[in-house]
């Protein structure tokens, strides 16, 4: 990313997994990712498996409107086939239509996404009282225009991703789609 401070994610090499890793990793334990890394992953699913370099600054110009720096889309990798991407999009639409992501629904728009409720590490152990609530998604499913991730750090009293983060995703993405449509940028 074109800003300082982005952290590395972490996933132990399989050769270092413990006997419990096989059950822990699929539910998000023994793994760390930043919201930006999660956004990159969900965007790759929405983008036919193509992983793009994220950037924040579109361009910088001087007082005379001369562009000094320009952020441009850069393909980093093809991380899955288009077939796998389409299958995952369908599965993630099901999570919103019929699963824990129902509060991310946008009337008239198909949404795909996944809720997350992760235990925070406190004093070296997974807490049973402190959580991250997450929703990662994209819309519309058939021809994705936007991908977004919403993360709450230790929300109370509710702490599930579907209860806390999904409604915020719904509001932000619904308004962003309206903005794009109003400016003729929906295609």
C-alpha positions in Angstrom: 0.0 0.0 0.0 1.1 3.6 -0.6 0.9 4.5 3.1 3.3 3.5 5.9 2.4 1.2 8.7 0.7 -1.8 7.0 1.5 -4.9 9.0 2.3 -8.4 7.8 -0.3 -11.2 8.3 0.8 -14.5 9.7 0.1 -18.1 9.0 2.4 -20.8 10.3 4.0 -23.0 7.7 2.1 -26.4 7.7 5.2 -28.2 8.9 5.0 -26.2 12.2 1.3 -26.8 12.8 0.4 -28.5 16.1 -2.2 -31.3 16.4 -4.9 -28.7 17.0 -3.9 -26.4 14.1 -6.1 -28.4 11.6 -9.2 -27.3 13.5 -8.0 -23.9 14.7 -6.8 -22.4 11.4 -10.1 -22.8 9.5 -11.9 -20.8 12.2 -9.4 -18.0 12.2 -7.2 -18.9 15.1 -3.4 -19.2 14.7 -3.8 -16.7 11.8 -3.5 -12.9 11.7 -4.6 -10.6 8.9 -5.1 -6.9 8.6 -8.4 -5.4 7.4 -6.6 -4.4 4.2 -5.3 -7.9 3.6 -8.9 -9.2 4.1 -10.2 -6.6 1.7 -7.7 -7.7 -0.9 -8.7 -11.4 -0.5 -12.5 -10.6 -0.8 -11.8 -8.3 -3.7 -9.8 -11.1 -5.5 -12.8 -13.4 -5.1 -15.0 -10.7 -6.6 -12.4 -10.0 -9.4 -12.3 -13.5 -10.9 -9.4 -14.5 -8.8 -7.1 -11.6 -9.7 -5.3 -10.1 -6.7 -4.6 -6.4 -7.1 -2.1 -4.2 -5.3 -4.2 -1.9 -3.1 -3.6 1.8 -3.2 -5.2 4.7 -1.4 -3.9 7.8 -3.3 -5.4 8.1 -6.8 -3.2 11.0 -7.8 -1.2 13.9 -6.4 -1.0 17.2 -8.4 0.7 20.5 -8.0 -0.8 24.0 -8.0 -0.8 23.9 -11.8 -2.7 20.6 -11.9 0.3 18.7 -13.1 0.1 15.1 -11.9 3.1 14.4 -9.6 2.2 10.9 -8.6 -0.5 8.6 -9.8 -1.8 5.4 -8.2 -2.7 2.8 -10.8 -4.2 -0.7 -10.7 -1.4 -3.3 -10.6 -2.1 -7.1 -10.9 0.0 -8.9 -8.3 -1.2 -12.5 -8.8 -4.0 -14.8 -10.1 -4.8 -16.6 -6.9 -7.7 -18.8 -8.1 -9.4 -19.8 -11.3 -12.4 -17.9 -12.6 -14.5 -21.0 -12.0 -13.4 -21.1 -8.3 -14.1 -17.4 -8.0 -17.6 -17.8 -9.4 -18.3 -20.7 -7.1 -17.1 -18.8 -4.0 -19.2 -15.8 -5.1 -22.3 -18.0 -5.1 -21.4 -19.5 -1.7 -20.8 -16.0 -0.2 -24.1 -14.8 -1.7 -25.7 -17.7 0.2 -24.1 -16.5 3.5 -25.9 -13.2 3.0 -29.2 -14.5 1.6 -29.6 -17.4 4.1 -26.8 -17.2 6.7 -25.3 -15.0 9.3 -24.8 -12.1 6.9 -28.5 -11.3 6.4 -28.0 -7.8 7.8 -25.7 -7.0 4.9 -28.5 -7.3 2.3 -29.1 -4.3 0.1 -32.6 -4.1 -1.5 -32.4 -4.8 -5.2 -28.7 -5.7 -5.1 -27.1 -9.1 -4.7 -24.5 -9.1 -2.0 -21.9 -11.8 -1.2 -19.9 -11.8 2.0 -18.8 -13.5 5.2 -19.2 -12.6 8.8 -16.5 -13.1 11.3 -16.4 -13.1 15.1 -12.8 -13.5 16.3 -11.6 -13.9 19.9 -8.9 -11.3 20.8 -5.7 -12.4 22.3 -5.4 -11.0 25.8 -2.4 -11.7 28.0 -1.2 -14.5 25.5 -4.5 -16.4 25.4 -7.7 -16.2 23.5 -10.3 -14.2 25.4 -13.8 -15.3 26.0 -14.9 -11.7 26.7 -13.1 -9.6 24.0 -13.7 -9.9 20.2 -13.3 -8.5 16.8 -16.6 -8.4 14.8 -16.1 -8.4 11.0 -17.9 -8.4 7.7 -16.1 -8.8 4.4 -18.2 -8.6 1.2 -18.8 -7.3 -2.3 -21.7 -6.2 -4.5 -23.4 -6.9 -6.8 -22.5 -10.6 -7.0 -22.9 -11.0 -10.8 -20.8 -8.1 -11.7 -19.0 -6.8 -8.6 -18.3 -3.1 -8.4 -17.3 -2.7 -4.7 -15.6 -4.8 -2.1 -15.4 -3.7 1.5 -14.5 -4.9 5.0 -15.9 -3.6 8.3 -14.1 -4.4 11.5 -15.2 -3.5 15.1 -12.6 -3.8 17.8 -14.3 -5.1 21.0 -17.9 -4.0 20.4 -20.4 -4.3 23.3 -22.9 -5.5 24.1 -23.3 -7.3 20.8 -20.1 -8.7 19.3 -21.0 -11.0 16.4 -20.0 -9.9 12.9 -23.5 -10.5 11.6 -25.0 -8.2 14.2 -22.5 -5.4 14.4 -20.4 -5.2 11.2 -22.8 -6.5 8.5 -25.3 -3.6 9.0 -22.5 -1.0 8.6 -21.3 -2.8 5.5 -24.9 -2.6 4.1 -25.2 1.1 4.8 -21.8 2.1 3.4 -22.0 -0.1 0.3 -25.6 0.8 -0.5 -24.6 4.5 -0.4 -21.4 4.0 -2.4 -23.4 2.2 -5.1 -25.9 5.0 -5.2 -23.0 7.4 -5.6 -21.5 5.4 -8.4 -24.9 5.1 -10.2 -25.6 8.8 -9.9 -22.3 9.6 -11.6 -22.7 7.0 -14.3 -19.9 4.9 -12.9 -22.0 1.8 -12.3 -20.6 -0.2 -15.2 
